[in-house]
Amino acid sequence: MVGLARSSYYFALDPKAEPPLRPAIEAVVREFPTYGSRRVTAQLRRAPYGLLVNRKRVQRVLREMGLTQKIRTKRRRTTKSEHPFPRYPNLVQELEVVRPDQVWSADITYVRLLKEFVYLAVIMDVFTRGIRGLAAGTKSGSRVNPDGLEASPGARPAPDPSLKVGAKRRLWPPHELSNSRI
């Protein structure tokens, strides 16, 4: 009728069960502030405490006392900035883009699949924001980037000789672009 189980009416909290646990947990957390429920439970089972306690109970009491630790996620580092290769200057930083095919932007990124990575190279016209070329491959490196130029959607005329193509890692000179179908 009230929405509670019949056993909850008869349940009586054992008053002598909780009190020695809370001060012991506070003492362990004060001594080891980075410990989570598993390590706190292990410390409570050792001397001088010698308490026979379940980890889930310790976890509940830690949560009630507001002593839970923030869970840190492990992140895989995919960019290696400490390399011996030269860094190229940004030649289009102060340039005002006023027409199509004046500046292209290129980058390569990865898509994580279950057992491997697929690398995607994209070349975009900065003025029109149209994709001028793209390519995908299972190996990162120099073979993916030029394929992106050759695999551009639709036939386009050769680029302007003053065209600047900027990427984070490399700036392609126009003579390398003129031989490909863009």
Residue frames as a rotation matrix with the C-alpha (Angstrom) as fourth column:
MET 1
0.565 0.825 0.000 0.00
0.825 -0.565 0.000 0.00
0.000 0.000 -1.000 0.00
VAL 2
0.686 -0.409 -0.602 2.87
-0.051 -0.852 0.520 2.37
-0.726 -0.326 -0.606 0.83
GLY 3
0.875 -0.374 -0.308 5.13
-0.341 -0.024 -0.940 0.97
0.344 0.927 -0.148 -1.91
LEU 4
-0.097 -0.925 0.367 7.71
-0.988 0.044 -0.149 -0.60
0.121 -0.377 -0.918 0.42
ALA 5
-0.201 -0.065 -0.977 8.68
-0.164 0.986 -0.032 -4.21
0.966 0.153 -0.209 0.86
ARG 6
0.811 0.579 -0.078 7.40
-0.068 0.226 0.972 -5.95
0.580 -0.783 0.223 4.00
SER 7
0.363 -0.747 -0.558 10.96
0.871 0.484 -0.082 -6.65
0.331 -0.456 0.826 5.11
SER 8
-0.438 -0.542 0.717 11.73
0.292 -0.840 -0.457 -2.93
0.850 0.009 0.526 5.36
TYR 9
0.465 0.669 0.579 9.17
-0.427 -0.403 0.809 -2.64
0.775 -0.624 0.098 8.18
TYR 10
0.982 -0.051 -0.180 10.98
0.171 0.631 0.756 -5.26
0.075 -0.774 0.629 10.21
PHE 11
0.250 -0.960 0.129 14.51
0.617 0.055 -0.785 -4.07
0.747 0.276 0.605 9.36
ALA 12
0.994 -0.063 -0.094 16.41
0.037 -0.605 0.795 -2.64
-0.107 -0.794 -0.599 12.29
LEU 13
0.451 -0.888 0.085 19.90
-0.230 -0.207 -0.951 -1.21
0.862 0.410 -0.298 11.81
ASP 14
0.539 -0.370 -0.757 22.34
0.790 0.534 0.301 -2.78
0.293 -0.760 0.580 14.19
PRO 15
0.976 -0.073 0.204 23.55
-0.112 -0.976 0.188 0.26
0.185 -0.207 -0.961 16.17
LYS 16
0.545 -0.822 0.165 26.90
-0.246 0.031 0.969 -1.28
-0.802 -0.568 -0.186 17.12
ALA 17
0.493 -0.332 0.804 27.83
0.747 0.635 -0.196 -2.23
-0.445 0.698 0.561 13.53
GLU 18
0.686 -0.121 0.717 28.55
0.534 -0.586 -0.609 1.20
0.494 0.801 -0.338 11.94
PRO 19
0.978 -0.197 0.063 30.31
-0.202 -0.844 0.496 3.36
-0.045 -0.498 -0.866 14.59
PRO 20
0.346 -0.932 0.113 33.75
0.066 0.144 0.987 1.67
-0.936 -0.334 0.111 14.68
LEU 21
0.201 -0.236 0.951 33.82
0.933 0.342 -0.113 1.64
-0.299 0.910 0.289 10.86
ARG 22
0.846 0.224 0.484 33.45
0.419 -0.841 -0.342 5.39
0.330 0.492 -0.805 10.23
PRO 23
0.795 -0.606 -0.025 36.34
-0.459 -0.628 0.629 6.55
-0.397 -0.488 -0.777 12.46
ALA 24
0.123 -0.767 0.630 38.56
0.290 0.635 0.717 3.81
-0.949 0.094 0.300 11.03
ILE 25
0.390 0.076 0.918 37.72
0.921 -0.013 -0.390 4.90
-0.017 0.997 -0.075 7.46
GLU 26
0.985 -0.019 0.171 38.44
-0.014 -0.999 -0.033 8.53
0.172 0.031 -0.985 8.37
ALA 27
0.529 -0.840 0.122 41.81
-0.319 -0.064 0.945 7.54
-0.786 -0.539 -0.302 9.84
VAL 28
0.039 -0.496 0.868 42.79
0.695 0.637 0.333 5.53
-0.718 0.590 0.370 6.74
VAL 29
0.586 0.240 0.774 41.71
0.773 -0.450 -0.446 8.30
0.242 0.860 -0.449 4.35
ARG 30
0.954 -0.296 -0.050 43.59
-0.251 -0.876 0.411 10.88
-0.165 -0.379 -0.910 6.44
GLU 31
0.220 -0.925 0.311 46.74
-0.136 0.287 0.948 8.75
-0.966 -0.251 -0.063 6.22
PHE 32
-0.721 -0.382 0.579 46.28
0.462 0.358 0.812 7.77
-0.517 0.852 -0.082 2.55
PRO 33
-0.206 0.725 -0.657 44.23
-0.264 -0.688 -0.676 10.51
-0.942 0.034 0.333 0.84
THR 34
-0.404 0.028 -0.914 44.53
-0.911 -0.105 0.399 9.04
-0.084 0.994 0.068 -2.67
TYR 35
-0.975 0.016 0.221 43.17
0.005 0.999 -0.046 5.60
-0.221 -0.044 -0.974 -1.76
GLY 36
-0.371 0.893 -0.256 39.88
-0.710 -0.095 0.698 4.42
0.599 0.441 0.669 -3.21
SER 37
0.493 0.702 0.514 37.42
-0.867 0.346 0.359 1.92
0.074 -0.622 0.779 -1.74
ARG 38
0.781 -0.215 -0.586 39.53
0.047 0.956 -0.289 -1.15
0.623 0.198 0.757 -2.62
ARG 39
-0.245 -0.969 -0.035 42.69
0.204 -0.016 -0.979 0.11
0.948 -0.247 0.201 -0.94
VAL 40
-0.308 0.222 0.925 40.80
-0.847 -0.507 -0.160 1.51
0.433 -0.833 0.344 2.04
THR 41
0.779 0.627 -0.016 39.14
-0.573 0.721 0.390 -1.90
0.256 -0.295 0.921 2.51
ALA 42
0.452 -0.691 -0.563 42.52
0.333 0.717 -0.613 -3.62
0.828 0.090 0.554 2.36
GLN 43
-0.547 -0.664 0.510 43.90
-0.199 -0.489 -0.849 -1.23
0.813 -0.566 0.135 5.01
LEU 44
0.076 0.669 0.739 40.87
-0.954 -0.167 0.248 -1.80
0.289 -0.724 0.626 7.26
ARG 45
0.873 0.247 -0.420 41.45
-0.192 0.966 0.171 -5.56
0.448 -0.069 0.891 7.12
ARG 46
-0.010 -0.956 -0.294 45.07
0.350 0.272 -0.896 -5.16
0.937 -0.112 0.331 8.28
ALA 47
0.226 -0.057 -0.972 46.30
0.968 -0.099 0.231 -4.41
-0.109 -0.993 0.033 11.78
PRO 48
-0.999 -0.009 0.053 45.71
-0.054 0.058 -0.997 -2.15
0.006 -0.998 -0.059 13.76
TYR 49
-0.374 0.928 -0.013 42.08
-0.925 -0.371 0.081 -2.07
0.071 0.043 0.997 12.56
GLY 50
-0.986 -0.114 0.124 41.50
-0.122 0.991 -0.060 -5.77
-0.116 -0.075 -0.990 11.82
LEU 51
-0.214 0.976 -0.048 37.94
-0.627 -0.175 -0.759 -5.16
-0.749 -0.133 0.649 10.65
LEU 52
-0.737 0.138 0.661 36.08
0.501 0.768 0.398 -7.78
-0.453 0.625 -0.636 8.63
VAL 53
0.012 0.694 -0.720 34.33
-0.157 -0.709 -0.687 -5.52
-0.987 0.122 0.101 6.16
ASN 54
0.247 0.211 0.946 33.03
0.847 0.428 -0.316 -5.75
-0.471 0.879 -0.073 2.60
ARG 55
-0.790 -0.603 0.110 34.36
0.564 -0.646 0.514 -3.39
-0.239 0.469 0.851 -0.08
LYS 56
-0.353 0.721 0.596 30.87
0.532 -0.369 0.762 -2.36
0.770 0.586 -0.254 -1.17
ARG 57
0.609 0.523 -0.596 30.05
0.780 -0.261 0.568 -1.34
0.142 -0.812 -0.567 2.38
VAL 58
-0.179 -0.763 -0.622 33.25
0.686 -0.549 0.477 0.73
-0.705 -0.341 0.622 2.55
GLN 59
-0.804 -0.083 0.589 32.36
0.553 -0.467 0.690 2.25
0.217 0.880 0.421 -0.81
ARG 60
0.190 0.963 0.189 28.88
0.673 -0.268 0.689 3.19
0.714 -0.004 -0.700 0.45
VAL 61
0.573 -0.023 -0.819 30.25
0.751 -0.387 0.536 4.73
-0.330 -0.922 -0.204 3.66
LEU 62
-0.570 -0.814 -0.110 32.91
0.651 -0.530 0.544 6.66
-0.501 0.238 0.832 1.70
ARG 63
-0.559 0.447 0.698 30.19
0.555 -0.424 0.716 8.01
0.616 0.788 -0.011 -0.59
GLU 64
0.530 0.810 -0.250 27.98
0.707 -0.260 0.657 8.99
0.467 -0.525 -0.711 2.40
MET 65
0.391 -0.472 -0.790 30.92
0.677 -0.434 0.595 10.75
-0.624 -0.767 0.150 4.05
GLY 66
0.986 0.031 -0.162 31.82
-0.088 -0.737 -0.671 12.56
-0.140 0.676 -0.724 0.80
LEU 67
0.245 -0.966 0.089 35.28
-0.507 -0.049 0.861 11.00
-0.827 -0.255 -0.501 0.61
THR 68
0.696 0.029 0.718 35.10
0.487 0.715 -0.501 9.47
-0.528 0.698 0.484 -2.88
GLN 69
-0.320 -0.896 -0.309 38.03
0.129 -0.364 0.922 10.02
-0.939 0.255 0.232 -5.22
LYS 70
0.441 0.379 -0.814 37.75
-0.706 -0.413 -0.575 11.46
-0.553 0.828 0.086 -8.70
ILE 71
0.484 -0.228 0.845 38.21
0.426 0.905 0.000 8.72
-0.764 0.360 0.535 -11.30
ARG 72
-0.037 -0.597 -0.801 41.02
-0.626 -0.611 0.485 9.57
-0.779 0.519 -0.351 -13.71
THR 73
0.912 0.334 0.239 40.65
-0.008 0.596 -0.803 8.34
-0.411 0.730 0.546 -17.25
LYS 74
-0.115 -0.973 0.201 43.73
0.248 0.168 0.954 7.08
-0.962 0.160 0.222 -19.02
ARG 75
0.829 0.353 -0.433 44.31
-0.274 -0.418 -0.866 8.80
-0.487 0.837 -0.250 -22.34
ARG 76
0.338 -0.707 0.621 46.50
0.814 0.551 0.186 7.48
-0.473 0.443 0.762 -25.08
ARG 77
0.211 -0.373 -0.904 48.91
-0.247 -0.915 0.319 10.09
-0.946 0.156 -0.285 -26.39
THR 78
0.574 0.103 0.812 48.78
0.658 0.532 -0.533 10.05
-0.487 0.840 0.238 -30.18
THR 79
0.891 -0.293 0.346 50.67
0.030 -0.723 -0.690 13.24
0.452 0.625 -0.636 -31.02
LYS 80
0.427 -0.837 -0.343 54.43
0.846 0.235 0.479 13.22
-0.320 -0.494 0.808 -30.58
SER 81
0.994 0.041 0.105 55.54
0.074 -0.943 -0.325 16.86
0.086 0.330 -0.940 -30.63
GLU 82
0.439 -0.898 0.039 59.12
-0.541 -0.229 0.809 16.14
-0.717 -0.376 -0.587 -29.56
HIS 83
0.706 -0.209 0.677 60.51
0.583 0.714 -0.388 15.18
-0.402 0.668 0.626 -32.96
PRO 84
-0.230 -0.923 -0.310 63.61
0.471 -0.384 0.794 16.27
-0.852 0.037 0.523 -34.86
PHE 85
-0.161 0.210 0.964 61.68
0.983 -0.051 0.176 17.40
0.086 0.976 -0.199 -37.96
PRO 86
-0.968 -0.251 0.015 61.52
0.250 -0.967 -0.057 21.10
0.029 -0.051 0.998 -38.81
ARG 87
-0.038 0.958 -0.283 58.41
0.723 -0.169 -0.670 23.15
-0.690 -0.230 -0.686 -38.12
TYR 88
-0.535 -0.110 0.837 57.21
0.792 -0.410 0.452 25.14
0.293 0.905 0.307 -41.10
PRO 89
-0.907 0.188 -0.377 56.02
0.029 -0.865 -0.501 28.74
-0.420 -0.465 0.779 -40.71
ASN 90
0.020 0.978 0.207 52.38
0.774 0.116 -0.622 29.68
-0.633 0.173 -0.755 -41.24
LEU 91
-0.866 -0.458 0.203 52.52
0.463 -0.576 0.674 31.61
-0.191 0.678 0.710 -44.51
VAL 92
-0.423 0.789 0.447 48.80
0.425 -0.263 0.866 32.40
0.800 0.556 -0.224 -44.62
GLN 93
-0.346 0.277 -0.896 48.33
0.930 -0.022 -0.366 33.78
-0.121 -0.961 -0.250 -41.11
GLU 94
-0.433 0.121 -0.893 48.11
0.143 -0.969 -0.201 37.46
-0.890 -0.215 0.402 -42.17
LEU 95
-0.997 0.025 0.069 46.71
0.067 -0.066 0.996 36.74
0.030 0.997 0.064 -45.65
GLU 96
-0.281 0.954 -0.109 43.17
-0.536 -0.250 -0.807 37.89
-0.796 -0.168 0.581 -46.50
VAL 97
-0.796 0.060 0.602 41.46
0.414 0.780 0.469 35.18
-0.442 0.623 -0.646 -48.54
VAL 98
-0.358 0.632 -0.687 39.32
-0.494 -0.753 -0.435 36.84
-0.792 0.183 0.582 -51.26
ARG 99
0.159 0.404 -0.901 38.89
-0.981 0.171 -0.096 34.19
0.116 0.899 0.423 -53.99
PRO 100
0.910 0.188 0.370 38.63
-0.241 0.965 0.100 30.44
-0.339 -0.180 0.924 -54.49
ASP 101
0.760 -0.644 0.086 41.81
0.610 0.662 -0.434 28.41
0.223 0.383 0.897 -54.97
GLN 102
0.503 -0.617 0.605 43.87
-0.462 -0.784 -0.415 31.09
0.730 -0.070 -0.679 -53.23
VAL 103
-0.488 -0.614 0.620 44.54
-0.861 0.221 -0.459 29.04
0.145 -0.757 -0.637 -50.09
TRP 104
0.355 0.515 -0.780 44.03
-0.240 0.857 0.456 25.38
0.903 0.025 0.428 -49.39
SER 105
-0.023 -0.317 0.948 44.22
-0.999 0.038 -0.012 23.79
-0.033 -0.948 -0.317 -45.98
ALA 106
0.228 0.023 -0.973 45.28
-0.340 0.938 -0.058 20.18
0.912 0.345 0.222 -45.49
ASP 107
-0.154 -0.292 0.944 45.43
-0.985 0.125 -0.122 17.87
-0.082 -0.948 -0.307 -42.52
ILE 108
-0.286 0.040 -0.957 45.62
-0.224 0.969 0.107 14.21
0.932 0.245 -0.268 -41.68
THR 109
-0.163 0.301 0.940 43.73
-0.986 -0.028 -0.162 12.56
-0.023 -0.953 0.301 -38.85
TYR 110
-0.913 -0.172 -0.370 42.85
-0.195 0.981 0.024 9.07
0.359 0.095 -0.929 -37.71
VAL 111
0.210 0.962 0.176 39.70
-0.884 0.111 0.453 7.10
0.416 -0.251 0.874 -37.03
ARG 112
-0.715 -0.469 0.519 39.99
-0.672 0.666 -0.323 4.36
-0.194 -0.580 -0.791 -34.41
LEU 113
0.179 0.713 -0.678 38.39
-0.671 0.593 0.446 1.06
0.720 0.375 0.584 -35.39
LEU 114
0.952 0.265 0.154 38.21
-0.290 0.615 0.733 -2.11
0.100 -0.743 0.662 -33.30
LYS 115
0.704 -0.694 0.150 41.67
0.543 0.662 0.517 -3.46
-0.458 -0.283 0.843 -34.16
GLU 116
-0.304 -0.833 0.462 43.35
0.950 -0.225 0.219 -0.75
-0.079 0.505 0.859 -36.24
PHE 117
-0.080 0.207 -0.975 43.41
0.110 -0.970 -0.216 2.90
-0.991 -0.125 0.055 -37.24
VAL 118
0.233 0.130 0.964 42.30
0.972 -0.012 -0.234 4.34
-0.019 0.991 -0.129 -40.57
TYR 119
-0.477 -0.508 -0.717 44.08
0.460 -0.840 0.288 7.55
-0.749 -0.192 0.634 -41.53
LEU 120
0.481 0.717 0.504 42.17
0.858 -0.266 -0.440 10.27
-0.182 0.644 -0.743 -43.40
ALA 121
-0.683 -0.673 -0.285 43.87
0.532 -0.725 0.437 13.05
-0.501 0.147 0.853 -45.37
VAL 122
0.437 0.878 0.196 41.66
0.853 -0.336 -0.399 16.00
-0.284 0.341 -0.896 -46.39
ILE 123
-0.810 -0.586 0.026 42.40
0.555 -0.752 0.355 19.07
-0.189 0.302 0.934 -48.50
MET 124
0.248 0.955 -0.162 39.97
0.903 -0.288 -0.318 21.97
-0.350 -0.067 -0.934 -48.29
ASP 125
-0.338 -0.216 0.916 39.66
0.598 -0.801 0.032 25.26
0.727 0.559 0.400 -50.16
VAL 126
-0.738 -0.024 -0.675 39.62
0.635 -0.363 -0.682 27.94
-0.229 -0.931 0.283 -47.43
PHE 127
-0.902 0.390 -0.183 37.45
-0.421 -0.889 0.181 30.41
-0.092 0.240 0.966 -49.36
THR 128
-0.217 0.867 -0.449 34.67
-0.695 0.186 0.695 28.06
0.686 0.462 0.562 -50.51
ARG 129
-0.280 -0.017 0.960 35.19
-0.860 0.449 -0.243 25.53
-0.427 -0.893 -0.141 -47.70
GLY 130
0.771 0.487 -0.409 34.84
-0.631 0.668 -0.394 22.84
0.081 0.562 0.823 -50.33
ILE 131
0.390 -0.625 0.676 36.75
-0.122 0.693 0.711 19.60
-0.913 -0.359 0.194 -50.08
ARG 132
0.420 -0.328 -0.846 39.32
-0.899 -0.276 -0.340 19.55
-0.122 0.903 -0.411 -52.90
GLY 133
-0.032 -0.438 -0.898 40.75
-0.470 0.800 -0.373 16.13
0.882 0.410 -0.232 -52.12
LEU 134
0.323 0.081 0.943 40.64
-0.920 0.259 0.293 13.32
-0.220 -0.963 0.158 -49.65
ALA 135
-0.010 -0.359 -0.933 42.17
-0.443 0.838 -0.318 9.92
0.897 0.410 -0.167 -49.15
ALA 136
0.642 0.188 0.744 42.01
-0.756 0.319 0.571 7.15
-0.130 -0.929 0.347 -46.59
GLY 137
0.154 -0.633 -0.758 44.58
-0.379 0.671 -0.637 4.51
0.912 0.386 -0.137 -45.78
THR 138
0.916 0.182 -0.358 45.65
0.202 0.562 0.803 2.11
0.347 -0.807 0.478 -43.07
LYS 139
0.106 -0.937 -0.334 49.22
0.994 0.089 0.063 3.46
-0.029 -0.339 0.940 -42.87
SER 140
0.876 0.107 -0.471 50.13
0.181 -0.977 0.115 6.94
-0.448 -0.186 -0.875 -41.78
GLY 141
-0.103 -0.994 -0.027 52.84
0.461 -0.072 0.885 8.74
-0.882 0.079 0.465 -43.66
SER 142
-0.585 -0.277 -0.762 53.79
-0.369 -0.746 0.554 10.25
-0.722 0.605 0.334 -46.96
ARG 143
-0.949 0.229 0.218 51.67
0.311 0.547 0.777 7.85
0.058 0.805 -0.590 -49.06
VAL 144
-0.127 0.974 -0.187 48.36
0.939 0.058 -0.340 9.11
-0.321 -0.218 -0.922 -47.68
ASN 145
-0.059 0.116 -0.992 48.92
0.183 -0.975 -0.125 12.87
-0.981 -0.189 0.037 -48.20
PRO 146
-0.791 -0.235 -0.564 49.64
-0.449 -0.403 0.798 13.00
-0.415 0.885 0.213 -51.97
ASP 147
-0.811 0.558 0.177 46.87
0.573 0.695 0.435 10.49
0.119 0.454 -0.883 -52.65
GLY 148
-0.084 0.804 -0.589 44.46
0.684 -0.383 -0.621 13.03
-0.725 -0.455 -0.517 -51.19
LEU 149
-0.326 -0.089 -0.941 45.39
-0.436 -0.869 0.233 15.44
-0.839 0.487 0.244 -53.95
GLU 150
-0.934 -0.111 -0.339 44.97
-0.356 0.359 0.863 12.87
0.025 0.927 -0.375 -56.70
ALA 151
-0.703 0.700 -0.123 41.68
0.697 0.713 0.077 11.52
0.141 -0.031 -0.989 -55.37
SER 152
-0.858 0.379 -0.348 39.87
-0.179 -0.853 -0.490 14.83
-0.482 -0.358 0.799 -55.46
PRO 153
-0.127 0.900 0.417 36.15
0.578 0.409 -0.706 14.74
-0.806 0.152 -0.572 -56.26
GLY 154
0.840 0.528 0.129 35.56
0.374 -0.390 -0.841 15.75
-0.394 0.755 -0.525 -59.87
ALA 155
-0.028 -0.851 0.525 37.97
0.995 -0.075 -0.069 17.14
0.098 0.520 0.848 -62.42
ARG 156
0.807 0.196 -0.557 39.15
0.317 -0.940 0.128 20.67
-0.499 -0.280 -0.820 -61.74
PRO 157
0.795 -0.562 0.230 41.59
0.012 -0.364 -0.931 22.92
0.607 0.743 -0.283 -63.57
ALA 158
-0.015 -0.904 -0.427 45.22
0.804 0.243 -0.543 23.10
0.595 -0.351 0.723 -62.47
PRO 159
0.566 0.265 -0.781 45.75
0.768 -0.513 0.382 25.35
-0.299 -0.816 -0.494 -59.46
ASP 160
0.934 -0.226 0.275 47.03
-0.125 -0.932 -0.341 28.88
0.334 0.284 -0.899 -59.62
PRO 161
0.178 -0.946 -0.269 50.88
0.455 0.322 -0.830 28.94
0.873 0.025 0.488 -59.36
SER 162
-0.502 -0.369 0.782 50.59
-0.428 -0.680 -0.595 31.35
0.751 -0.634 0.183 -56.41
LEU 163
0.585 0.793 -0.173 48.40
-0.291 0.404 0.867 28.85
0.758 -0.457 0.467 -54.51
LYS 164
-0.557 -0.692 0.460 49.51
-0.707 0.104 -0.699 28.16
0.436 -0.714 -0.548 -50.97
VAL 165
0.441 0.615 -0.654 48.63
-0.092 0.756 0.648 24.84
0.893 -0.226 0.389 -49.34
GLY 166
-0.332 -0.548 0.768 49.11
-0.799 -0.269 -0.538 24.88
0.501 -0.792 -0.349 -45.62
ALA 167
0.526 0.417 -0.741 49.12
0.133 0.820 0.556 21.98
0.840 -0.391 0.376 -43.21
LYS 168
0.952 -0.158 0.262 50.32
-0.292 -0.220 0.931 21.58
-0.090 -0.963 -0.256 -39.66
ARG 169
0.531 -0.758 0.379 53.34
0.246 0.566 0.787 19.58
-0.811 -0.325 0.487 -40.72
ARG 170
-0.467 -0.712 0.525 54.23
0.677 0.094 0.730 20.59
-0.569 0.696 0.438 -44.27
LEU 171
0.277 0.495 -0.824 53.70
-0.315 -0.763 -0.564 23.29
-0.908 0.416 -0.056 -46.87
TRP 172
0.169 -0.172 0.970 53.44
0.756 0.655 -0.016 21.95
-0.633 0.736 0.241 -50.42
PRO 173
-0.609 -0.381 -0.696 55.02
-0.165 -0.797 0.580 24.11
-0.776 0.468 0.422 -53.14
PRO 174
0.311 0.839 -0.446 52.78
-0.634 -0.166 -0.755 24.74
-0.708 0.518 0.481 -56.18
HIS 175
-0.206 -0.413 -0.887 55.01
-0.956 0.280 0.092 22.76
0.210 0.867 -0.452 -58.58
GLU 176
-0.971 -0.102 0.216 54.20
-0.163 0.944 -0.286 19.56
-0.175 -0.313 -0.934 -56.65
LEU 177
-0.267 0.959 0.100 50.47
0.008 0.106 -0.994 20.23
-0.964 -0.265 -0.036 -57.08
SER 178
-0.061 0.281 -0.958 50.46
-0.851 -0.516 -0.097 21.08
-0.521 0.809 0.271 -60.79
ASN 179
-0.796 -0.307 -0.522 51.02
-0.564 0.688 0.455 17.48
0.220 0.657 -0.721 -61.95
SER 180
-0.858 0.499 0.119 48.02
0.362 0.754 -0.548 16.06
-0.363 -0.427 -0.828 -60.12
ARG 181
-0.496 0.792 0.356 44.39
0.352 -0.191 0.916 16.14
0.794 0.580 -0.184 -61.18
ILE 182
-0.918 0.170 -0.360 42.62
0.283 -0.355 -0.891 18.56
-0.279 -0.919 0.278 -58.88
